């Protein structure tokens, strides 16, 4: 995977957002870090956040 500036920004946003998620979402993200890009995982977590707020 390319280590672009966007990649790094998404990694940082993902780290911050995961801190406010329930443990099972944190475990899911940890398990997928090797196979999914930070951009993809960030979007997944944003979707989870919207769902949990609903």
DRENDO-1510 file (C-alpha; in Angstrom, 1 decimal, always signed):
<recs>
REC; n; res; u; v; w
REC; 1; UNK; +0.0; +0.0; +0.0 .
REC; 2; UNK; +1.2; +3.5; -0.8 .
REC; 3; UNK; +2.0; +5.6; +2.2 .
REC; 4; UNK; +0.7; +8.9; +0.9 .
REC; 5; UNK; -0.3; +11.9; +3.0 .
REC; 6; UNK; -4.0; +11.0; +2.6 .
REC; 7; UNK; -3.2; +7.5; +3.9 .
REC; 8; UNK; -1.5; +9.0; +7.0 .
REC; 9; UNK; -4.4; +11.5; +7.6 .
REC; 10; UNK; -7.0; +8.7; +7.4 .
REC; 11; UNK; -4.9; +6.5; +9.8 .
REC; 12; UNK; -4.9; +9.4; +12.3 .
REC; 13; UNK; -8.6; +10.0; +12.0 .
REC; 14; UNK; -9.3; +6.3; +12.3 .
REC; 15; UNK; -7.2; +6.1; +15.5 .
REC; 16; UNK; -9.1; +9.0; +17.1 .
REC; 17; UNK; -12.5; +7.7; +16.0 .
REC; 18; UNK; -11.9; +4.1; +17.2 .
REC; 19; UNK; -11.3; +5.4; +20.7 .
REC; 20; UNK; -15.0; +6.2; +21.1 .
REC; 21; UNK; -16.3; +3.0; +19.6 .
REC; 22; UNK; -17.5; -0.1; +21.6 .
REC; 23; UNK; -15.0; -2.9; +22.1 .
REC; 24; UNK; -16.4; -5.1; +19.4 .
REC; 25; UNK; -15.9; -2.5; +16.7 .
REC; 26; UNK; -12.4; -1.9; +18.0 .
REC; 27; UNK; -11.7; -5.6; +17.7 .
REC; 28; UNK; -13.1; -5.7; +14.2 .
REC; 29; UNK; -10.9; -2.8; +13.1 .
REC; 30; UNK; -7.8; -4.4; +14.7 .
REC; 31; UNK; -8.5; -7.6; +12.9 .
REC; 32; UNK; -8.9; -5.9; +9.5 .
REC; 33; UNK; -5.9; -3.5; +9.7 .
REC; 34; UNK; -3.7; -5.9; +7.7 .
REC; 35; UNK; -6.2; -6.5; +4.9 .
REC; 36; UNK; -8.0; -3.2; +4.5 .
REC; 37; UNK; -6.7; +0.3; +3.9 .
REC; 38; UNK; -7.1; +3.0; +6.6 .
REC; 39; UNK; -9.5; +4.9; +4.2 .
REC; 40; UNK; -11.8; +1.9; +3.9 .
REC; 41; UNK; -11.7; +1.2; +7.7 .
REC; 42; UNK; -12.3; +4.9; +8.4 .
REC; 43; UNK; -15.5; +4.8; +6.2 .
REC; 44; UNK; -16.6; +1.6; +7.9 .
REC; 45; UNK; -16.2; +3.2; +11.4 .
REC; 46; UNK; -18.0; +6.4; +10.3 .
REC; 47; UNK; -20.9; +4.2; +9.2 .
REC; 48; UNK; -20.9; +2.4; +12.5 .
REC; 49; UNK; -20.9; +5.8; +14.3 .
REC; 50; UNK; -23.9; +7.0; +12.3 .
REC; 51; UNK; -25.7; +3.7; +13.1 .
REC; 52; UNK; -24.9; +3.9; +16.8 .
REC; 53; UNK; -26.1; +7.5; +17.0 .
REC; 54; UNK; -29.4; +6.5; +15.3 .
</recs>
